[in-house]
Amino acid sequence: MALIVQKYGGTSVGSPERIQAVARRVAKYKAHGHQVVVVVSAMSGETNRLIDLAKKIQPQPDPRELDVVISTGEQVTIGLVSMALLELGLKAKSYTGAQIRILTDNAFTKARILSIDEQNIRTELAGGYVVVVAGFQGVDENGNITTLGRGGSDTTGVAIAAALRADECQIYTDVDGVYTTDPRVVPEARRLKSITFEEMLEMASLGSKVLQIRSVEFAGKYKVKLRVLSSFEEEGEGTLITFEEDKMEQAIISGIAFNRDEAKITVRGVPDKPGIAYQILGPVSDANIDVDMIIQNVSLDGTTDFSFTVHRNEFDKAMGILKNQVQKHIGAREVAGDSRIAKVSVVGVGMRSHVGIASKMFRTLAEEGINIQMISTSEIKISVVIDEKYLELAVRVLHKAFDLDQEDI
C-alpha cells in the first residue's frame, strides 16, 4: 500500500465527464489498497473568467479581494470531484487551503507556502477517505485567503506530498509526460522515461511548459518523487522526475528547450569602467524587469557594447528606461533592440562527463547558416540566442544531431 498524491490540472477537470473520469481513476488506486490525496485546479478557463469578471468591477483589482474571487474556482472543483467519488461509493471529503491550513506569506496573487498542517489529511486517510484538496490557494497568518500564482496547483500538490512524505506525487495533465522537445515542432520527439530534477528545472526555466518551475524546485528541495502523466489515457508510465544517480549512464543530452518570448537590448558605446553594468541594469531591475542572458564585449578605445535579454512583454518598457534615463546619464552612444529573437537550449546532466557538446551544437547551427547572437552556459545546459525565424529549424537539427530522434530514452 502506498500513499499517493495526485494533482489534476484544469483540462483534466474541465467538464462533468472529465471529473467523472478522474473519480474512476482514483477509484482504481483505492481498489489496489492505496491511500490517495487529490489536488485539483479550477475547471479549464474558470480562473480567466473570474479575473475578467473582477476587472469589469475594478480595472486594477485589489490583490486581496482578487484572491477571494479567483480562489473560488478550485472550491467548486473540490466539491464536484468529491461528489463524483461519493457517487462511485467511495468515502471522500473536500478541503480548501484554509481548512487544511496551508500557511503562506501575505503576497496576494503570488504567495509562497510557508508550512502545511497535514494532521487533518492524515486523520481522514486513516479513516479510509479520499481527501480532495483545493490547489492554488492558502491562508496567511491573519486568515486572509491567498493564491500562489499561475500554475500554483502543481506547487500545492508537491508541497502536500512533501508534508505527508508521500511515496509519489503524480501530476496529471494534457500530455503523457516530458518529451525531448515539443512534438509540435519535432514530430519525432520522444517521451522521456525519466529525467533528473536538475534537468527538469532547466527545461522549465528555459521554456518547457509541462511543469510549473516552483513545483520542480519544491520537489527537488524536499526529494519528492514526481511523475508526469496524461489524464486522457487509461494506461501509461509517464515520465519520472528523479535523482541523478539513476541516470548518469543514459543520454548525454535529455532535451531541447526553447523560448520565443525573448527580446534583446544592446547599449552601444558604453564607457568601460567599474560599476557600468549596475548603472545600466539597476534602473531596469528597479522597474521589476527580469534580465536573462548578459554579454559585455571586449573594450575598444575605452568603450564597450553591453547586451542583455528580457521578456518580450517588457521590451518596450526596458527600452524606454534605457533611452530616457540611462543613455545620457552614462554617455552611451546608442540603445538598440531586437524583439524578434528566440532562445534555444540543449539540456543534459551528461554534459558534466562529456566534452564537445558546445562545439557540436555550434557546428550544427553553422551548417544551417544560423548565426548565434549570444551564448549562456551552466554545468548541464547551453543556451543560444538566434533570429526567431530560424527557431524551429534549429530545434529540429539539434534534436537530430544529438540522436534524440532514435534513442529509446
N, C-alpha and C positions, 0 to 999 in steps of 0.2 A: 504494500500500500504506500502510495506517495502523496505528498502534499503539493498540489499544482495550482499555480495562479495563471488564469487565462485572461488575456486582455483582448477585447473586441473593439475595433475601430468603427467609425461612423457608417461606412459602407456595409460592414458586417451586420449592423443592426438597423439598416436603412428602411425596413418595411416590416409589417407584421409577419410576413412569410420568412424574412431573414431572421427575425427574432426567434421564431419557432424553430428554425434550423439550428440556431445557436443552442437552444434548450435541448434539442435532440442530441447534439454533440456532447454537451455537458452530461446528459443522462448516461451516455455510453461510458464516460470516465467514471461516473459514480457506480455504474454496474460492475466495473472492474475493481471496485473497492477503494478508489482514490478519494481523498478529500479535495474539494475544489472551491477556490475563490474566483469569482468572475468580476473583472473590472471592465466597465463599458464607457464608451464615449456617447455623446449625443447622436441622435439619428442623423444621417448624412444631410448636410445643408441646414440643419437646425440652428447651429451656432451663428452662422452667417445671417440667417433670418432674424435672430434675436438682436444681433448687432445693428442690423438695418432698422429694426423697429426702434431701438434705443436712439439712433441718430435722427429719426423723424421727430422725436420729442426734444432731444438736446443734441445739436450738431457735433459738439465735442463732449461726449458723455462723461459725467463724473465717474472716475475709475471705481470708487467703492460701489456706487449704485449699478454700474455696468456689470460688475461681478455678481451682484444679486440677480440681475436679469439673466446673464448668459449661463450661470450655473444651473438654471432650471432645466436645460436641455438634458443633462445627464440624470437629473432626478426623474424625469419622465421615463428614460430608458431603463433605469434600475427597477422601477415598478413594473414595467411591461415584461422585462426578462424574468422577473420573479413570478409574475402571473403565468408565463409560459411554462416555467418549471413546475409550478404547482399543478397546472393542468395535466402535466405528464405524471403526476403522482409523487413528485419529489418534495422534500421539505426544503423551503427556500425563504430567505429573508433579505430585504434590501436595506442598504445603509448609505446615507450621504457621507461626505467627507467630515462634516461636523459630528455626526453620530459615531463614526469610527474614532474621531479625534485625530485627524491628520493635521498636525500643527504646522503652520507656515509662518513666514515673516509677513509684514503688512504691505508688501509691494503689490498693490492691487493690479490685476490683469497679468502679472508676471511674477507671482510669488514663488518662493522656494520652500521646499519641505524641510522642516527642522526636526520633527520626530513623529512617530506613529505609535499610538496606544493600541496594540494589537489584541488586547485581552478580550474585547467583545467578539472579535473574529474567532479566536481560539475557543471561546465558550460555545459559540454556535456550531463550529465544526465538530466539537466533541459531542454535540447533541445530534449530529447527523445532518445538519443543514448545509445547503449550498449558500454561501454568502455572496451577495451581489453588491458591489461597491461602485459608487459614482467616481469615475475618473475625473481628472482635470481640476478638482476642487479641494479646498481645505478650509481651515479657520485660523485666524491669528489669535494671539493670547487674549484679546478682548472679545472674542466670539464673532468677529466680523467674517463674513463669507469672503474667501479669496479664490482666485483661479490661477492656474500655473502657466498660462500662455499656450500658444498653439502647439499641438502635439503633447500636451501635458498629461493626457491619459496614459501614454506609454510610461512616463515617469512615475505616475501613481502605481501602475502595475508592478514595475520593478521595485519601487520603494516598499510596497506591501510584501512582495516576495522576499526582500531582504529582511524586513522586520519579522516575518514568520519563519525565516530560514527555509524557505520552500525548496523542494527538490528541483523544480524547474519553473521558469516563467515563460509562458507561451504567448507570443504576440501574433494574433490573428489579424490579417489584413487582406487586401485585394490582390496580392501577389503571393506566390508559393515559396518565397524565400529570397535570399540575396543573390543577385546574379553578377557575373563577371563584368558586365556593363549593362546599360539599358537595352533590352531586347528590341525596343522600337527603333533604335539606331543600328544595332548589330543583331540581325535575326539569329545568328549562330551563338549568341551569348548563352552561357550555361549557368544553371543554378549551382551554387556552391554548397557542398555538403556541410562544410564548416568554415569558419573564419574567426580570426582572433579578435579580441576586444580592441586591441590597438588598431588593427586594420579596419574594423567596422567604424571606429571613432574617426579615423582619417577619411573613410569613404563618406560618412555622414557629414563631416565638416566640409568636404570638397564637392558636394553636390548630390550625393545619393539621398533620395527622399524616403527610403524604406523605413528607417527608424529615426526618431527624434534624438538629436545629439545628446541632450541632457540625460535621456534614459540610458544611453550607452555608457556615459560617464558614470552614472549611478551604479549600473550593473558591474562595471569593471572595478569600481571602488569597493563594493561590498561582495564581490565574487558571486554574483547571481547568474546561474546558468540560464542563458536566453535561447529561445528557439523561435524563428520567424516562420509562420505557416499561413496557408490560404484558408480563409473561412468558406471559400466557394468550392473546395474539393473535399471529398469524404476521406480520402487517404492521402498520405504523403509525409515524408520526414522533414520537409522544410530545410532550413539552414540553422545549424547550431553555432552560436557565438560562444567561443570557448577560450582556453588559455594557450599560450604559445607552445608549451611543451608538446601538445597534441599535434602540432602542425609543422614543426621545424623542417621535416624532410619532404614536405609536399611542395606545391608550386612556388617558384621564386616570386612571381607576381600573381596576386589573387584577383585583381580587378582594375578596370579603367574607370575613373570617375571624371565627371566634367560638370562645368557650371557656366551657363550662358549669362548669368546675372551680374557680370563684372564690367567695370569701366576703368580705363587707365588715365591717369593725370601725370603730366610731366611739367616740372618747373625748371625752365632752362636759364642758363647763365647765373647760377646761384653762387655767391661768394663761398669759397671753400674754407670754412673756418669753424672752430668748435661751437657747438650749440645751434648750428644752422638747421639741422634736422628737427630739433624741437621747435624752432621758430616757424617752420613750415607746418609741422603736424600738430603742434599744440592747439592752435585755433580750430583745426579740424576735429580734434578729439573733444574740445570744449563744446562743440556742436553735436556731440554724441554720434559722430560718424565713425564707423569701424573701418580701419585700414587693414588691408590684407598683405599683399606682396610689396616689398620695398626694394628699390635699387638706386644706388648712388654711383654715378660714373666716376672714372678717374679724373682728377683735376687737370685742367688745361688752362694755362695763363691765369691761374688763381681762381678759376670758376669751374663749376661742375653742373651736371644735369641731375635732377632728383625726381625719380618716378615712383609711383605707387598706385595700387588699385583700391577701389571702393565698390560697394554695391551699386548697381546701375540706377536704382531708385534714388540714391543720394548723390549722384554725379553732378547734377546742376547745382545743388546746394554747396557741395565742396568746391566746385569751380568758382562760384560766386564769392565764397570766403577767401579763396586764394587771390582772386583778381582784385577784390575790393579792400581786403585787409592785409594781405601778406606780401604781394608782389612788390609794391612800392616800399614797404617797410624794410624789406631785406635787400632791395636793389636787384631783384631778378629781372632778366631780360624779357621773359615771356612765360605765360602759363598756357599750355596746350592740353587738349583732352581727346580721348577716343572712346566712345561709348559702344563701339561695335567690336569688342574683343571677347574672347572666351578663355577659360582655364581648363586644361586637360591634365590629368594626373595619373601616374601609374603607382599602384599601392601593393606592398607585399613585405612581410617580415623576412622573406628570403634575401632581401637586399643586404641584410646585415652580414651575410656569409657568402655573398656572391658579388664579384666585381663586373664592371662593364655594362651595368643596367642603363646608366645615363647615356653612355656613348651609343648604345643600341637604340635607345629612344630617339636621340638626336639624329642619328643616321637615317632611321626610318622616316622621320618627318622631312629631312632634307631631300630624300629620294623622291618625295611627292611635291617638292617645291614649296613646302610650308615653312615660313620664316618664324623663328622663335623670338619673341619680343622681351620676355622676362623669364627668369628661372628661379624656382624656390625648392629647397630640398629639406628633408628630415631623414632620420635613420631608415624609415620604411616608406617614404614616398618621394616622388619627383614630380613637381608641377611646372607647367609652362604656360605662358600666355601667348595666344596666337590670334590671328584675324578670325572673327566669328564665322566667316563664310567657309573656312576650312575645318570647322569643328567636327562635323560628322565624318568627314574623310579621315581626319586624324585619329578619331576613336576607332574607326574600322581597321586602319592599317596597323595601329598599335596593338589592338586586340589580336590580330593575326600574327604579328611579329613576335609576340610573347607566348604564342601557342595556346592561347585561351580558347580558340575555336575548337581544337581537337581534344584537348586533355580532359580526361574524366576526373573532374575535381571532387 
